[in-house]
Amino acid sequence: MNDRQTVIVLDFGGQYNQLIARRVREQGVYCELLPFTTPTAKILEKSPIGIIFTGGPSTVTDKDAPCVERALLEAGVPVLGICYGCQLMAHTFGGVVSEGPREYGRRTMSVLESKLFEGVSPTSMCWMSHTSYIEKLPEGFHSIAVTPTCPVAAMACEDKKLYGVQFHPEVVHTEEGGKILHNFLYNVCGAKGDWTMGNFAAETIAALREKIGDKKVLCALSGGVDSAVAATLVHKACPNLVCVYVDHGLMRKNETEEIVRVFRDGQGMDLIAVDASKRFLAALKGVTEPEKKRKIIGAEFIKVFEEEAKKIGAVDYLVQGTIYPDVIESGLGASAKIKSHHNVGGLPDVVDFKEIVEPLRDLFKDEVRACGFEIGLPASIVMRQPFPGPGLGIRIIGEVTAEKVKILQDADYIFREEIARAGLDKEIWQYFAVLTNVQTVGVMGDERTYDRVCGLRAVTSVDGMTADWARIPYDVLEVISSRIVNEVKGINRIAYDITSKPPSTIEWE
């Protein structure tokens, strides 16, 4: 697994840094995101075919501005500097970086002939976000792109394979950003495109088989895509995997049955499914505060899992569905470090195991889904909607009861069914129903009702960090509203949430 071509993305604190790494991966090239403080020797040890400097909030002329050793730029490895990274490259080689002219948003860019711009339109739109600019180019560099206000929208020193762009090719607002990144990777770095999920899956299964052999492995299977793909990879490699699925009674309609059908019946896994719904509902009785509900559900989950783990006894390995964004957000630490907010966070303290296995720690979420398809998981699992650990417990405003859970399960099922029927399930990132604690007057037939308001939430997003409310067609909303009110007893009014994140969050609690 270590002989694949690698690009290093050096993080200077920009807001698009994970996006840069994802865009490189999308081009079929493996990359790692490392902090700019990573020693030059350690970077070069990885034998990268190219290095990308990200943007960042700093000014290169400041006393304590983030920097790299000049030796890294003179190591013979192609480098692409983006925004701050471009300015840093210019500054390092003796160019002049000054304040203004400032550029924010879409700008018309004209390009000159260059390996970086092969096949790129002479004029196109790019996305700018900078307060400083390159006033004087360093010796050996020349401008290869301009905007009406920026004389160095891109620069190059072809002899040294050093390139800088003042704009952001990684964002969709740069019309031909994907082509520009492709050109750097393939025309400049000589990429082969050896990063595919088929290769990853085969290599990972082989490595797990060699590492684990016939030793005993335990996995907390939530049914979410991360734990599902991680468990399936281990299952294909090792004969002694035991998965524990805890049904806290707050899952979506028919979800538990589907998880058992897919993993126990379909994949042939040794799956222990624990029905703890009554236990969780009892623990939540009378509780209305959202954070308290979360803590109770989390603590109760650990207790149930601990009880089941004790029945299994000591295991050699514990499987975690940690993915690359988790690693990045944890500070790119050692593999043994687990994020506190991970979906099985806390389990290492209650399980007798020797080592943690994290087969997905190199993957972004979209890659996890692609890997899931490669290893034969059904679309219903791979494309499953993001679902919070506390489940419907935080989509029921106020106290959680069995009656409310049933009402919400039915309403949510109708919502998701109609979104899929309308062909919108691939366009909308997340969509779900919320049962509010508001009751309103209604009329059904000749009778007056006093039932609950159901909130509908649907958003478009890339990674959940920001989100916009989805523009669901009125006729689809009409069908959804009509079905829920008519088919679900206890709801007489539907409200559609049209706030974005920020200022709102995606979940209501």
Wavefront OBJ file of the C-alpha trace (Angstrom):
o trace
v 0.000 0.000 0.000
v 2.988 2.278 0.342
v 4.116 2.223 -3.295
v 1.282 4.429 -4.586
v 2.131 7.914 -5.844
v 1.602 10.594 -3.207
v 1.027 14.342 -3.266
v 1.560 16.316 -0.059
v -0.830 19.175 0.719
v 0.781 21.529 3.239
v -1.802 23.209 5.442
v -1.300 26.933 6.114
v -4.659 27.399 7.829
v -6.927 28.163 4.879
v -10.643 27.416 4.928
v -10.521 25.236 1.790
v -7.663 22.933 2.767
v -9.652 19.723 3.097
v -11.348 20.604 -0.159
v -7.971 20.830 -1.920
v -7.097 17.342 -0.701
v -10.458 16.010 -1.856
v -10.039 17.583 -5.274
v -6.645 15.910 -5.662
v -8.148 12.545 -4.669
v -10.944 13.066 -7.211
v -8.260 13.246 -9.911
v -7.161 9.706 -9.031
v -4.102 10.791 -7.065
v -3.515 9.947 -3.406
v -2.620 12.867 -1.156
v -1.974 13.581 2.501
v -2.742 16.810 4.327
v 0.114 17.805 6.639
v 0.695 20.921 8.785
v 3.155 23.447 7.388
v 5.366 22.789 10.428
v 6.175 19.298 9.147
v 9.984 19.093 8.775
v 11.281 19.133 5.215
v 13.072 15.829 5.710
v 9.858 14.123 6.845
v 7.988 15.443 3.794
v 10.672 14.262 1.398
v 10.794 10.854 3.103
v 7.363 10.239 1.610
v 8.833 10.668 -1.907
v 5.986 12.919 -3.074
v 5.486 13.452 -6.783
v 4.223 16.952 -5.976
v 3.518 19.380 -3.144
v 0.650 21.858 -2.822
v 0.798 24.876 -0.501
v -2.675 25.872 0.656
v -4.106 29.288 1.293
v -4.210 30.812 4.764
v -5.275 33.886 6.748
v -1.743 35.222 7.354
v 0.311 37.851 5.516
v 3.692 36.581 4.338
v 5.485 39.783 5.352
v 4.411 39.485 8.994
v 7.161 38.614 11.473
v 5.625 35.297 12.566
v 4.011 34.351 9.271
v 3.896 30.610 8.505
v 6.767 29.576 6.250
v 8.746 26.618 4.928
v 12.425 25.986 4.412
v 13.700 27.159 1.038
v 15.227 23.707 0.713
v 11.734 22.257 0.231
v 11.196 24.457 -2.823
v 14.630 23.548 -4.147
v 14.309 19.797 -3.670
v 13.294 19.218 -7.294
v 9.708 18.263 -6.377
v 6.997 20.176 -8.303
v 5.163 22.686 -6.099
v 1.851 24.473 -6.606
v 1.185 27.418 -4.280
v -2.449 28.493 -3.860
v -3.280 32.042 -2.661
v -1.105 32.424 0.490
v 0.993 29.539 -0.828
v 1.621 31.473 -4.040
v 2.630 34.595 -2.128
v 4.880 32.538 0.171
v 6.668 31.062 -2.828
v 7.225 34.530 -4.308
v 8.408 35.951 -0.978
v 10.784 33.024 -0.354
v 12.566 33.607 -3.662
v 12.915 37.368 -3.211
v 9.735 38.666 -4.819
v 7.761 41.570 -3.350
v 4.360 40.941 -1.777
v 2.376 44.067 -0.887
v -1.039 45.086 0.393
v -3.748 45.509 -2.270
v -5.326 45.529 -4.729
v -7.854 43.372 -2.907
v -10.007 40.872 -4.757
v -12.968 38.899 -3.441
v -15.336 36.694 -5.382
v -15.546 35.842 -9.078
v -13.084 37.562 -11.385
v -12.398 37.284 -15.100
v -8.980 35.703 -15.645
v -6.870 35.644 -18.809
v -4.178 32.960 -19.097
v -1.004 32.518 -21.138
v 0.378 29.295 -22.582
v 1.640 27.026 -19.803
v 1.641 23.371 -18.757
v -0.651 24.506 -15.939
v -3.237 25.902 -18.328
v -3.168 23.321 -21.112
v -6.685 23.077 -22.564
v -7.930 25.945 -20.367
v -9.949 28.679 -22.074
v -7.981 31.892 -22.738
v -10.544 33.737 -20.607
v -12.650 32.267 -17.788
v -13.960 32.979 -14.289
v -11.897 32.307 -11.207
v -12.503 32.749 -7.474
v -10.317 35.272 -5.656
v -10.007 35.893 -1.924
v -6.910 37.946 -1.066
v -5.836 41.261 0.462
v -2.173 41.083 -0.645
v -0.739 40.645 -4.123
v 2.592 39.929 -5.798
v 3.918 43.355 -6.735
v 7.257 42.110 -8.099
v 7.971 38.595 -9.316
v 11.041 36.732 -8.054
v 13.907 36.164 -10.450
v 13.216 33.286 -12.840
v 9.414 33.536 -12.524
v 6.960 35.045 -14.993
v 3.253 35.818 -14.896
v 1.035 33.289 -16.689
v -2.385 34.738 -15.794
v -3.894 38.142 -14.998
v -7.161 39.706 -13.953
v -8.158 43.340 -14.533
v -6.783 44.252 -11.085
v -4.187 41.524 -10.417
v -1.038 41.485 -12.594
v 0.033 38.091 -11.198
v -3.033 35.880 -10.982
v -0.651 32.970 -11.603
v 3.107 32.605 -11.965
v 5.563 29.945 -13.039
v 9.185 28.945 -13.042
v 8.993 26.008 -15.444
v 12.637 25.031 -15.080
v 12.129 24.318 -11.381
v 8.520 23.076 -11.821
v 7.279 25.764 -9.430
v 3.823 27.256 -9.977
v 1.656 29.648 -8.021
v -1.978 30.734 -8.438
v -3.509 33.645 -6.596
v -7.010 32.250 -7.103
v -8.617 29.100 -5.681
v -8.823 26.291 -8.273
v -10.343 23.925 -5.710
v -13.717 25.741 -5.449
v -16.529 25.280 -7.948
v -16.634 29.031 -8.615
v -13.371 28.688 -10.556
v -14.831 27.435 -13.801
v -11.867 25.357 -14.943
v -10.264 24.710 -11.561
v -10.516 20.929 -11.919
v -8.678 21.048 -15.246
v -5.954 23.267 -13.740
v -5.394 20.845 -10.856
v -5.417 17.953 -13.318
v -2.739 19.696 -15.370
v -0.514 20.213 -12.340
v -0.890 16.602 -11.250
v -0.502 14.956 -14.652
v 1.410 17.436 -16.841
v 3.827 18.692 -14.182
v 4.016 15.940 -11.527
v 3.645 12.976 -13.875
v 0.769 11.354 -12.016
v -0.408 7.918 -13.165
v -3.843 8.024 -11.516
v -3.260 4.940 -9.355
v -5.607 5.997 -6.545
v -8.900 4.142 -7.047
v -11.311 2.664 -4.561
v -10.991 -0.709 -6.251
v -7.239 -0.672 -5.605
v -7.754 0.647 -2.080
v -10.264 -2.051 -1.172
v -8.091 -4.879 -2.520
v -4.939 -3.558 -0.835
v -6.714 -2.934 2.471
v -8.290 -6.389 2.608
v -4.903 -7.982 1.852
v -3.170 -5.877 4.532
v -5.854 -6.669 7.126
v -5.620 -10.383 6.327
v -1.864 -10.302 6.857
v -2.091 -8.226 10.042
v -5.022 -9.877 11.809
v -5.110 -13.406 10.441
v -7.427 -15.558 12.586
v -7.312 -13.320 15.664
v -10.541 -12.087 17.272
v -11.977 -8.733 16.196
v -14.863 -6.676 17.619
v -16.800 -3.886 15.901
v -19.564 -1.606 17.157
v -21.802 -1.506 14.088
v -24.092 1.519 14.014
v -25.444 0.932 10.532
v -23.940 4.210 9.317
v -21.780 4.102 6.229
v -18.428 4.468 8.058
v -18.884 1.576 10.470
v -20.595 -0.485 7.741
v -17.714 -0.174 5.268
v -15.050 -0.655 7.960
v -16.767 -3.794 9.268
v -17.232 -5.229 5.778
v -13.564 -4.725 4.852
v -12.495 -6.523 8.034
v -15.090 -9.249 7.486
v -13.761 -9.959 3.989
v -10.250 -10.265 5.418
v -10.741 -12.046 8.725
v -12.859 -15.020 9.863
v -13.274 -14.011 13.499
v -15.124 -10.695 13.400
v -17.996 -10.112 15.828
v -20.226 -7.081 15.293
v -22.486 -5.656 17.970
v -25.447 -3.542 16.918
v -27.333 -1.744 19.681
v -30.920 -0.804 18.805
v -31.776 2.027 21.168
v -35.326 2.235 19.824
v -34.610 5.592 18.225
v -33.744 4.365 14.746
v -35.654 5.250 11.612
v -38.532 3.058 10.472
v -37.464 -0.458 9.404
v -33.791 0.459 9.880
v -32.914 -2.240 12.402
v -34.507 -4.931 10.261
v -32.541 -3.739 7.222
v -29.226 -3.734 9.120
v -29.788 -7.327 10.254
v -30.848 -8.362 6.755
v -27.837 -6.749 5.030
v -25.067 -7.691 7.438
v -26.149 -10.946 9.064
v -28.165 -12.469 6.232
v -26.514 -10.800 3.215
v -22.863 -10.488 4.278
v -22.854 -13.495 6.595
v -21.424 -11.541 9.519
v -21.513 -12.710 13.103
v -23.879 -9.930 14.172
v -25.255 -9.531 17.682
v -28.344 -7.303 17.513
v -29.389 -6.026 20.937
v -32.924 -4.672 21.378
v -32.451 -2.128 24.175
v -35.341 0.169 23.206
v -37.286 -0.181 26.470
v -34.137 0.462 28.470
v -33.353 3.693 26.607
v -36.926 4.973 26.783
v -36.970 4.351 30.528
v -33.714 6.288 30.942
v -35.141 9.204 28.924
v -38.450 9.437 30.792
v -39.194 13.021 31.809
v -36.026 14.422 30.175
v -36.528 17.408 27.854
v -33.172 19.202 27.698
v -31.353 18.307 24.435
v -27.832 17.980 25.787
v -29.035 15.870 28.698
v -30.813 13.551 26.261
v -27.592 13.185 24.256
v -25.558 12.331 27.360
v -28.094 9.794 28.611
v -28.255 8.046 25.234
v -24.455 8.019 24.915
v -23.907 6.721 28.440
v -26.592 4.053 28.094
v -25.085 2.919 24.790
v -21.704 2.411 26.468
v -23.343 0.390 29.252
v -25.184 -1.885 26.824
v -22.106 -2.379 24.674
v -19.968 -3.106 27.746
v -22.417 -5.789 28.853
v -22.260 -7.451 25.435
v -18.469 -7.099 25.229
v -18.072 -8.895 28.558
v -20.043 -11.835 27.154
v -17.629 -12.000 24.207
v -14.513 -11.701 26.354
v -11.099 -10.385 25.396
v -10.495 -9.537 21.754
v -7.335 -8.769 19.870
v -8.590 -5.861 17.798
v -11.321 -3.228 18.001
v -12.578 -1.842 14.683
v -13.220 1.899 14.470
v -14.847 3.694 11.544
v -12.465 6.659 11.832
v -12.178 8.554 8.532
v -9.633 11.094 7.279
v -11.517 14.260 8.357
v -11.555 12.799 11.901
v -7.782 12.419 11.730
v -7.314 15.951 10.399
v -9.576 17.488 13.032
v -7.742 15.572 15.737
v -4.562 17.356 14.790
v -3.159 14.639 12.537
v -1.973 12.727 15.581
v -0.979 9.115 15.969
v -3.364 6.369 14.948
v -4.138 5.482 18.531
v -5.756 8.844 19.144
v -9.536 8.663 18.766
v -11.787 11.712 18.519
v -14.002 12.179 21.521
v -16.998 12.855 19.281
v -16.505 9.742 17.138
v -19.604 7.562 16.792
v -18.104 4.945 19.078
v -16.125 7.341 21.250
v -15.569 5.950 24.724
v -15.597 2.280 23.779
v -11.846 1.722 24.203
v -12.313 2.262 27.940
v -14.823 -0.556 28.294
v -13.458 -3.159 25.882
v -10.566 -5.509 26.635
v -8.555 -5.274 23.418
v -4.924 -5.041 22.280
v -5.053 -2.714 19.296
v -7.417 -0.461 17.325
v -7.933 -1.099 13.620
v -8.999 1.861 11.472
v -9.233 0.711 7.843
v -10.820 3.973 6.636
v -8.529 6.518 8.254
v -7.118 7.530 4.839
v -10.521 8.186 3.228
v -12.864 11.135 2.876
v -16.615 10.502 3.188
v -17.225 10.393 -0.569
v -14.388 7.863 -0.891
v -15.904 5.747 1.887
v -19.136 5.581 -0.103
v -17.258 4.673 -3.297
v -15.399 1.957 -1.399
v -18.714 0.659 -0.047
v -19.980 0.108 -3.579
v -16.692 -1.564 -4.556
v -17.064 -4.162 -1.803
v -20.686 -4.941 -2.639
v -22.732 -3.063 -0.052
v -26.222 -2.031 -1.221
v -27.051 1.592 -2.036
v -29.461 1.702 0.913
v -26.452 1.381 3.238
v -23.805 3.232 1.224
v -25.983 6.277 0.514
v -27.701 6.294 3.887
v -28.619 9.718 5.162
v -26.334 11.156 7.858
v -27.906 10.186 11.162
v -26.953 11.483 14.620
v -25.810 8.994 17.249
v -28.781 9.816 19.546
v -31.047 9.076 16.585
v -34.635 10.283 16.753
v -34.080 11.221 20.381
v -32.919 14.683 19.272
v -35.489 14.973 16.505
v -38.269 14.769 19.045
v -38.456 18.140 20.758
v -39.120 17.670 24.454
v -39.645 14.347 26.222
v -39.098 11.170 24.209
v -41.906 8.575 24.455
v -42.731 5.420 22.541
v -45.809 7.116 21.048
v -43.781 10.081 19.765
v -41.109 7.784 18.320
v -43.781 5.895 16.340
v -45.321 9.137 15.045
v -41.957 10.504 13.937
v -40.822 7.221 12.360
v -43.944 7.159 10.195
v -43.712 10.838 9.196
v -39.990 10.607 8.451
v -40.528 7.474 6.355
v -43.107 9.215 4.182
v -40.831 12.241 3.721
v -37.872 10.126 2.653
v -40.030 7.916 0.433
v -41.468 10.866 -1.493
v -38.082 12.572 -1.877
v -36.747 9.365 -3.437
v -39.855 8.978 -5.611
v -39.329 12.517 -6.929
v -35.715 11.650 -7.818
v -34.329 14.228 -5.380
v -32.522 11.811 -3.062
v -29.232 12.186 -4.962
v -29.442 16.002 -4.995
v -30.306 16.654 -1.344
v -27.516 16.008 1.132
v -29.742 15.384 4.154
v -33.486 15.374 4.741
v -35.570 14.332 7.734
v -38.666 15.042 9.807
v -38.797 16.598 13.277
v -41.616 16.188 15.784
v -42.062 19.490 17.569
v -43.586 20.094 20.995
v -46.005 22.606 19.475
v -49.676 21.681 19.108
v -52.067 23.525 16.828
v -55.754 23.532 16.021
v -56.852 21.685 12.901
v -60.000 20.420 11.226
v -60.348 16.900 9.838
v -63.776 16.137 8.440
v -66.236 17.662 10.857
v -63.942 17.272 13.836
v -61.638 19.743 15.507
v -58.130 18.420 16.187
v -55.368 19.591 18.463
v -52.284 17.754 17.276
v -48.567 18.273 16.737
v -46.616 20.246 14.195
v -44.163 18.233 12.119
v -41.103 20.092 10.858
v -39.394 19.053 7.619
v -35.688 19.750 7.151
v -33.788 19.310 3.874
v -30.405 20.798 3.024
v -27.785 20.768 0.314
v -24.170 20.571 1.427
v -20.758 19.113 0.638
v -19.513 18.189 4.088
v -22.106 19.465 6.554
v -19.942 22.348 7.779
v -22.200 24.777 5.895
v -25.555 24.011 4.322
v -28.305 25.677 2.336
v -31.980 24.760 2.565
v -33.099 22.624 -0.349
v -35.524 24.112 -2.884
v -37.956 21.205 -2.992
v -40.651 21.787 -5.657
v -43.994 22.886 -4.261
v -45.864 19.960 -5.819
v -43.536 17.494 -4.034
v -43.979 19.316 -0.722
v -47.734 19.235 -1.275
v -47.740 15.449 -1.660
v -45.505 15.023 1.406
v -47.676 17.285 3.533
v -50.897 15.620 2.431
v -49.608 12.105 3.071
v -48.203 12.845 6.522
v -51.325 14.630 7.744
v -53.623 11.946 6.363
v -51.575 8.845 7.182
v -49.908 9.712 10.479
v -52.214 10.034 13.449
v -51.087 12.795 15.807
v -49.890 15.373 13.215
v -52.151 18.039 11.727
v -49.694 20.657 10.450
v -46.468 20.634 8.416
v -43.762 23.338 8.517
v -40.806 23.441 6.113
v -37.530 24.821 7.491
v -35.988 27.391 5.108
v -32.997 28.499 7.186
v -29.428 27.789 6.166
v -26.349 26.831 8.232
v -25.240 29.241 9.531
v -27.134 30.780 11.287
v -29.026 27.569 12.046
v -27.624 24.095 12.496
v -28.828 21.192 10.380
v -30.396 19.385 13.341
v -32.986 21.158 15.479
v -31.460 19.994 18.774
l 1 2 3 4 5 6 7 8 9 10 11 12 13 14 15 16 17 18 19 20 21 22 23 24 25 26 27 28 29 30 31 32 33 34 35 36 37 38 39 40 41 42 43 44 45 46 47 48 49 50 51 52 53 54 55 56 57 58 59 60 61 62 63 64 65 66 67 68 69 70 71 72 73 74 75 76 77 78 79 80 81 82 83 84 85 86 87 88 89 90 91 92 93 94 95 96 97 98 99 100 101 102 103 104 105 106 107 108 109 110 111 112 113 114 115 116 117 118 119 120 121 122 123 124 125 126 127 128 129 130 131 132 133 134 135 136 137 138 139 140 141 142 143 144 145 146 147 148 149 150 151 152 153 154 155 156 157 158 159 160 161 162 163 164 165 166 167 168 169 170 171 172 173 174 175 176 177 178 179 180 181 182 183 184 185 186 187 188 189 190 191 192 193 194 195 196 197 198 199 200 201 202 203 204 205 206 207 208 209 210 211 212 213 214 215 216 217 218 219 220 221 222 223 224 225 226 227 228 229 230 231 232 233 234 235 236 237 238 239 240 241 242 243 244 245 246 247 248 249 250 251 252 253 254 255 256 257 258 259 260 261 262 263 264 265 266 267 268 269 270 271 272 273 274 275 276 277 278 279 280 281 282 283 284 285 286 287 288 289 290 291 292 293 294 295 296 297 298 299 300 301 302 303 304 305 306 307 308 309 310 311 312 313 314 315 316 317 318 319 320 321 322 323 324 325 326 327 328 329 330 331 332 333 334 335 336 337 338 339 340 341 342 343 344 345 346 347 348 349 350 351 352 353 354 355 356 357 358 359 360 361 362 363 364 365 366 367 368 369 370 371 372 373 374 375 376 377 378 379 380 381 382 383 384 385 386 387 388 389 390 391 392 393 394 395 396 397 398 399 400 401 402 403 404 405 406 407 408 409 410 411 412 413 414 415 416 417 418 419 420 421 422 423 424 425 426 427 428 429 430 431 432 433 434 435 436 437 438 439 440 441 442 443 444 445 446 447 448 449 450 451 452 453 454 455 456 457 458 459 460 461 462 463 464 465 466 467 468 469 470 471 472 473 474 475 476 477 478 479 480 481 482 483 484 485 486 487 488 489 490 491 492 493 494 495 496 497 498 499 500 501 502 503 504 505 506 507 508 509
